Amino acid sequence: MKNVIMVLLLAMGLAACGSGEGEAPAPEPTSTIFSVEVTPVDISLLIGESKQLTATVRDSNGTVVTGKAVTWQSTDSQKATVSANGLVTAMANGEVKITASLEGKNAKSKVKVSAPPSQPVVASVVINTDFEYLEEGDSLQLEAKVFDQDGNQLMDRAISWVSTDPNTISVSASGYVTSLKLGQAKIFASSEEVQSACTIETYAEYAYELIYGRQDVAQPAELYSLDINSSLATPQQLFAPGRQASHGSASPDGQKVAFVVYPTNVFWESRIMIADRHAQHGYDFGLDDGTQY
């Protein structure tokens, strides 16, 4: 009887174990890395350029495995470096291999690094004129061209402009010249420390001589004229000290004034003169008519 009970208890225990109740779940099978691929496999870069490489991991079934990071390495970081995410940067001439590795599997990409094409050196700068006369207030567009040592024009080079006397002759960043007053200045065009120059001179075609008054403290006023079209002209006294101009009469627009000057003590040698008031140059007076009466 005891034997029968033991057999029954043993059978019940085996049945309970076989039911699976209380068992831990079986672990999921892990993917075995079968291969690592890198794209592109060949790249060419100029020094300073960068390129992103991509690594693809597959299992034995050819299925892409995600969630696993590869390790990147360059065979010569002096020529090309690679970041942790596969960005390659070219540093110096030569060839380098970039390797992506994971769990004993790896793949390579060959990188060829070259120097950028050398830039032609500026040999000369040529301005389209050597010398120009400009009337006061006029402007002129200068042009300059840049050439290499073989005479080839370099179209992509910057040109800077400067005047030796910007108060007399001004020049803009594009070479636009404006004459501001009588005088002369050199205009330089420069590119990469090579320069060329031209000369601009301002002239004035005034219709009148300059007439001006001069008076010293406790001295009678004097009136002089000067031919402002000549750099060698000297002041000429119009009448002796103590003599005054008279009969002054302004034109309707206020730009001209007529008056009588007595050059000598002889009344019939007096002259009627007309002064022109050039607003843009201040109050300059010029001789218009020297008719004697």
C-alpha positions, 0 to 999 in steps of 0.5 A: 500500500505504501508503495502505491502511495509513493508512486502516485506522489511521484507521478503527481510531482512529475506532472507538475514539473512538466506543466511549465508553471513558474519557469523563466522565459528562454533568452532570445537568440543573439544575432551573430555579426557576419559582415561589415560593409563601408560605403563608399569604398574609394574616395578622393578629397582635396586638402581641407575637404570632408566626406561622410562614410557609412557602415552597414552591419549584417548577420549570417542571413544578410539581414541588417543589424541595427543598434550596434556601433562600429569603431572607426580608425585611420591608418594615418591621421596626419593625412586623413582623420575620421570621427566617431561617426565616420566623417573623414577630413583630408589633412595632407597629400597621400593615401589612407585607409579608413577601417570600420570594425565590430566584433572581429569583422571589419571593412575598409575605404581607401581615401586619396588626398590631393592638394588643391590646384595652385593659384596663379600668382599676380604678376601685374596690374594694368590701368586703362590710362596713364594720365587724365585731365578732368575738369573740376567736378567731373568724374571718370570710371577707371578700369584695371586688369590683373595678369599672371606671369604668362600674360593670362588675365586673372578674372577672380582677383580683387582690386583695391583703389586709393588716391594719394590726395582724396581731398583733391581727387577722390576714388571709390572702391570700384575705381570711380574718380571724381575731381574735387578741386584744382590739383593733381593726385595719383590713383593706385590700383592694387591686387595681392601686393602688386600695384599700378598707378595713373595720374589725374589732374584737375583743371578749371575753365572759369569764365572770369578772373578772380577778383578779391579784396584785401584789407589790413588792420588800419589800412585802406581796402585794396582790390586785386584780380588774378587769372585763376586759369594760370598757375603762374599768374600773379595778383594785379592791383585794380586800383590804388589804396583808398579808392573804392568800387562804387555803383554796385548793383546785383543781378536779379538772381544774385549771382553777379554784381556789377560795379565801377572801379577807378584805376587812376585819378582820371575819371574817364579811365574808370572801368565797369566790371562784373563779378561772378559769384560761384556758389559751389566755391564760396564767394569768388569774384571774377572779371567779366568785362574790362570795357573802358569808358 
